[in-house]
């Protein structure tokens, strides 16, 4: 559906303004989709992101710095997310004996099992982009990468 119809605005000052509004609108549309996927899981999209980072490192440990660098939402508080995941017994957090600031973070078997049960989310994401061919998806990825410079 055209952006103009979605937000009921017929004119934009420039193509650049329309692009910015379109990206913001699309980001919110995608965020709403993800939040609906996690509605009954007990996880937030940010917690899911951290669990996926940890699964990608498994069986090796991560530290907070690595998690922060790889998070999709850089404004999230990684320490708080790790604390919540620990409370849910989805991760283990161990402090270094020599430096309390240095944490070793591992995903638990429970965390791995939960992620496996949520693998269907990736299939649902594919359905979101059904209106774009694979070549168009590749092109859009390239354009977004170029936009961020």
N, C-alpha and C positions, 0 to 999 in steps of 0.2 A: 504494500500500500504506500502511496506517495506521502512523504512527510507533510506536505501542504494540507492534505486531508486529515492526517492524524492530529495535527496541532491547530488546524483551522487558521492557517496563516498563508495568504496567497503570494506575498512578495517578501523578498529578503533584500538587504542592502547590497549583497554581493554573493557570488558563488562561495566565497570563503566563509561568510557568515552562515549560509545554509549548511555548508559542510560541518561547521562546528556544532550547530544545533542538531544536525542529523546524527553526529557521533555521540553527543550527549544523550539524545533521545534513544538511540540504539543501545547504548551502554545501560541505560535504565531498563529497557525492555529485556535485555539479556540478564541483568541482575535480578529482575523479577522472576524470570524463568528459573534461575539457579536457586533462589530462595524457596520457590515452590517445590523444587526437587528435594530440599532438605527439611521440609515442613515436619515430617514425622520421624526424622532420624535422630533428633537430639543433637545435631551438629549445625554449626553455621558454615556458610561457604568458606570463610577464612580458616576455620578448624579443619575442614575437609582439605583445603589447600596444604596446610601444614602436614596433615597425615600423608598426603600424596608425596610430599617432599621427603618425608621420613621413609616411606615405602621405597622410593627411588634410591635411597642410600642403603637400605637394608641389605645385608645384616650389619653394616657399619653404622656407627653413631654419627650424630650431627651435633653441632653447637648452635647457639642462638644466632651467631653472626651468619652462618651459612643459611639458616632458615630465613632470616631477614632479607638476605640478598636474593633469595629465590621466590619470595612471596609475591603473589600477583597484586595484592593490596598493600603497598608500602606504608600506608598510614595506620595499618593495624598494629596493635601492641603485641608483638611476638611473645614476650614474657607472660603476659596475661593469658594468651591462647594456650601456651604450653602448660600453664598452671591448670586451666580448665580441662585440658586433655588428660593430664595426670590424675585429676579428681575422678575422671570417668574411667580410669585405668586403661586408657588407650595407648599411653606412652609411659616410659620410665625415664626419670630424670635423676642423674647422679652428679653430685658436686665433686670436683677434683679435690683430692686430699691436700694439695698444695696451694690451690687458688680457688676460693669459693665462687668467684665470678665465672669460672670456666665450668660449664655444664656439659655433660655428655647425655644426649637425648636419643633414646631408642624407641621404635614403635613396638608395641607388645603384640602377642598372638591375637589378643582380643581386637586390637586396632587393625591388624591385617585382615581378620575375619570380617570386621565391619566394612572395610574398604572393598573387599571382594563382593560383599552383598550390594555395594553401591556402584559396581562397575557398569550397571545398566544406564547410568547417567550419561556416559560417553555415547551410547547409542541414541539416547534422546537428544543429545546435542547435535548429532548428525542430522536428525530430522528437522532441527531448526533451520538448517541451511539447505533444505531440499529445493528451494527456488533458485539456487545457484549451482551451476555445473562444477565439477571438480576443478576444471581450468579456471573458472571464475573465482573459486575459493582460493586457489593459489595466487591469482592476480591480486585479489583483495588483501591477502596476507602480505604480499610484496609491497603494495601501496601503503598499507598501514605501517610496515617497517620503515619505508622511506619517509613517511610523514614524521615519524619520531626521530628521524635523522641519523 
